Amino acid sequence: MIVRHVETIFCDDIRYEVGGKLSLIGVYSGGLLVNKFPVILPKLCVLIKIVTPAEEPLSALKVRILKNDETLQEVDVDDLKNADAVLCGNDLQVNDAMLDMAPSLKVIAKMGAGLDTVDIDAATRHNAIVFHTPGVNNQAVADHTFALILSVARQIRFCDQSLREKKWEHTKIMGLEIWRKTIGLIGLGAIGQCVALRAKGFQMKVVAHDPFWPEAFAREQGIEKMAIDDLLRVSDIVSIHSPLIPETKGLIDSRALGLMKSTALLINAARGGIINESDLYDALKNNVIAGAGIDVFENEPPVDTPLLELDNVVLTPHTAAFTHDAMNAMSDGVVDQLIEYLKGEKPAHVVNSEVWDRLKKAAR
């Protein structure tokens, strides 16, 4: 197959320009397909039908954009039945139920690094390759981590709210300094390392825990390796940068929170589920720790989380990765790999290589 050009810009005004053998046949937003399918399709779910120029001339290629205020009356289950590929974010649960409705699906292109919403084993059973875009949002998430740290430490939300209420409480709202404090990173992978470098700008002491210890980076940056319990005890700020896997699910519970300093802050811009939200609520309410900044939740959207009731926590709606720079890089990465696939080349970040090997062997 030959692909002349594919360009995608992922932002509020989603635009796709398609050439060659690709036809984007649907963009669904807002999870509005719940009544039509046993799974909720995400805010961004692009179904792709691979066609030949004879079937679909270049001039006829177009994208249907369905925004939150539009209905989906035209959409039929055939859109999913006929899809060859799906581009998805964190809202789409790719599992056996979804894959059973897409018998033609050959590619699952996951935007972003996290794969906890994709059942890799199910995709492998359905003979669909899965690839993702690791690394493209590292800087964005690291920036957001420090935005949460500073917002909690300096009570930015209260400062803003007070001033909007025409109050002048500059002597009443007291913050915490982070300069030369100790930050403990649970996870020292790509994003954790970006956070560590930013912490050095505040002359912070950095300690970390990671089962896959990056020896050269840690040595160069003077980062001390610690067991999690020791890290929790000594850190003024604990920031989570681990994937959600069985070993990390519920890692930060009442016992872990009880090890932290009463003046400590807890930050999570990694994955919901790593922190037990009920235990965190109790710890914040009872001043076991001083505050928290949370971007990810056990259930999203977090309409029922008790954290919404508290004043000593800053909450953001899983937006750490969402900058124009990161989204454009993510889109470039996923489309570049889709082009590689269409050229018969192995995409750069395939996570179930056995499917690719099996398909290439069968094609010989």
N, C-alpha and C positions, 0 to 999 in steps of 0.2 A: 504494500500500500504506500501511496505517496501523499504526504501532507505538505501543502505549500506554506500555510501560515495559520497559527492559532494564537490569539492574544486574549487574555482575560484580565479584567480589572474588578477586584472584589471590594466593593465599598457600598455606600448607601445607594448610589446610582449604578447598579450592576450592569455591566456592558460586556457583551461577548461578540467578537468578530471572528467568524469561522470560515476556513477555507479548506480546499481539498476534500477529504473523505469524511469530514465530521458534520453531523447535523445535531444541534442541541434541540431536543424536543420538549423540554419542560424545565421551568424553574419554579419550585414550590416554596412558599414561605409561610411562616406562622403556625405550622403544625395543623393546618386546617383540614387535612385529609383523614382525620381520625374516624369519621363516620363511614369512610369508603374502604379503609384498610385496617387490618388488625394491628398495625403499627403506625406511629405518628411520624410522618416525614418531617424533615427539619426545616429550619429557617432558610437554609440553602441546601437544596438537593437538586442537582442537575442530572437529568436522565439523558443519556447520549445514545443516539442511534447511528451506527456506522453504516454509511451508504456509499454507493458508487456515483460518479457524476451523472451517469445515465438515469439513475433512480431519482436523483435530486440535484439539479443544476445549481451551480454556485450562486446564481442570482436569487434562487428560491430559499436559500438557507436563512433561517430566522430563529429568534429566541422568543419564547412566550414568558413574559415576566408577570408573575402573580404576586401582588403585594398584599399586605395584611388587610387592606380594606376592599379587596376584590374577592369575588366568589370563584369557586372552582367547579361550576356547573358543567363546563366543557370537558373537564378532566375525566378520563375513563381509566379503568384498571389496565386497559391495553397499553397505556403509556408505560406502565411498569413491566408488563409482560414482554414488550418489545425492546426494552432497554438493553443495550450491550454493556453499558458502563454507568456507574453512579459516582458523582462527585459529592462528598458529604462532609459535614462538620461534626461537632460534638453532639448534636441533637438527634441524629439518626442512629437508632439501634439496629445494627446490621446483625441479624441472627437468622436462625432457620426459618422463622415465620416470614420474614421479609424476603429471604432468598427463594423460598418456595413460590413466591408470587412473581419472581423474576427469572424464569427458566433460561432465558437467553443471556443472562448477565455473565460477562467475562472479566470485568475489571471493577474493583472497588477502590476508588481514589480518595484517600482520606486526607483532608486538608488539616495540617497541623501534625504534631508529633505523637500525641496521645492516641492509643489504640484500645482503650478500655471500653469503647462503645462498639467495637467490631469484634465479633466472635470469629477469630482466625480459624479455628477448627471447623466451624460451620462453613466458612468461605472455602476452605480447602476441600471439604466434602462436596461442595457444589462446583468445584473446578473453577473457581474465580480467584484470580490473583489479587492481592491486596498490596498497595503501596501507600506511603505517607510522605510527609515533608518535614523530617526532623531538622531542627536548627534554625528554621526561618524566623521564629518568633522569640528567640532567646533574649535579644536585647529589649524587646517590648515587655516581656514578662519581668525581666530584671528591673526595668524602669518602674513598672507598676508595683513591684515588691517594695521599692523604696518610697513610692508614693504612699503606699499603705503605712509603712513604718513611720514616715514623717507626719502623716495625717493623724495617726493615733498618738504619737509622742507629743505633738504640738497642738492637739485638739482643734485641728483646722475646721472640722464640721461645726463645733460649738462657736468658734470665732466668727465664722461666716453667718451662722444662724443668728447670733447675738446682734451683729451689726445690721443685719437685714431687719431686725426688730427695733432698730434705732436705739440700741443700747450701746454704751461705751464702757465695757468691762475689762479694760486692758490690764487692770491690776488683780482681777479675780480669776482669770483663766490661766492657770499655771501649767506649763508643759514640762516635758522631760528632754534633756539633751541626749543625743546619740553619739556625739563626738567622744572618741576613745573608749566607748563601751564595748562589751563583748557580744558578738553576734554568733549564734550557733546555727549552722546550716545542716539540716537533715536532708542529705542529698548533695553531692558535689560533682554532679554531671555538668552538662553544657550550661544550663541555666544557673545552677548553683555557683559555677565558676564566674559567670557574669555578675552575679550578686556579690560575690567575694571581692571582685575587682572594684566595684562601686563602694563597698564597705571600706576598702583601703583609702579611698578618698576622704573618708571621715575619720581616718586614723584609728579605725576600730580593730580590736583583736578578733580574729576569725578562728573559730573552732568548727569542726565538721565531723559528720559521720556518713560513711558511704561504704557499702560492702564491696564496691569496685573502686578502690581508692586510687585517685590520680596522683601517683607519687611525685612525678616531675613537677606538675603544676603546684601541688601543695608545698613542696620543698621550695620552689622558686618564690612563692607568695608568703611563706612563713605560716602556713595554716596547720594547726595542731589537730591530729586525729584523736577522736574520742568515742567511747561507747555512748550510746544514746542517753542513758541515765546520767552519766557524768556531764554530758553536754547540757542537759536540761537544768542541772543544778547550778552550773556556772554562768549561763548565758543571761544577758540582759534582754536580748531579743532572740527568739527562736523562729527561724523561717524554714518552711517546708518546701523541698524541691525534689520530691520522690514521685515515682509513678504509683498509681493505685493498683496494687497486686495483693494477693492473699497475705503476704508478709507485712504489708503496710496498712491494711484495712483496720481501722480502729486503733492505730498505733498510739495516737494521742488521746488517752482516756483519763479518767479521774486519777488513776495512780500516777500517770506521767505528769499531769498538770500539778499534782501535789508535790512533785519534785522541784518545780520551778520556783524562782524567786517571787515574792509577793509583788515586787515592782516590775516584773518582767512583762514583755509583750510577746504575743504569739501571732505569726503571720502565715497565711496559707494562700498561695496563688498557684498551687499545683493541681490537686484533685480533691473533690469532696469525697468523704468516706474515710480519709486518712485520720481526720479528727472526729471523735464522737461528739456530735453537736449538743446533745443533752448534757454530757459531762462538761463541755466547754461553757454552756449556759450557767450551770451551777457554779463553776469556778469563777466566772466573771461576776455573777450576781453576789457571790459571797466573798469577793475580793481575794480569792486565792492567787490570782494574777491580776495585773493592773489593767490590761486591755488587749484587744485583738484586732487584726485587720484580715478580713476574710473575703476572698474573691470566688471561692468555689464551695459547693454545698452537697450534702448527702443526696438531696433531691432538688432538681432544678426544673422550673423556677422554685425558689424556697419559700413558698407561700405560707407554710405552716411552721417554719423554724422559729423556735422561741428566741433566737438571737435578735429578731426584729424588735423585741421589747426593750433591749438594753441600750444604755447610753455610752458604755465604755467599749464599744466595738464599732469599727467602720466596715460597712458592707458594700461590695460592688458586684454587679451582675455578670460574673465570669467574663470580664472585659480585659484581663491582663494582656492577652495576645492581640488585642484589636487596636492596631495603629494602621494608618494608611501604608506605611513602609512595610510592616509585617504582612499585611493582607496581600499587598501586591507581590511580595516575595513568595508568599505561600501559593498564590495563584500561578505565578510563573513556574514554581517548582512542580506543582501538580500537573500543569499542562505540558511542561517539558517532558515529564515522564509518560504522559499519555501519548505524546508524539513518538517517543521512543518505542512504546508498545506497538503503535500503528506501523512503524517502520520495521517491525519484526525484531527489535532490540529489547533486551531486558531492561525494564525501568530501574533507575538507580537505587531505589529504596524499597524493593519488594521484600515483604516480610514472610511470605510463604513460598519460598523458591521451589519447593517440591512440585507445586502446581505448574509453574513456568517450565521446569525441566520435563514434566510429564507431557505438557502440551507440545513442546518443541520436539520431543521424541516421537510423538504420535504424528506430527506433521512431516516427518522425514519419509 
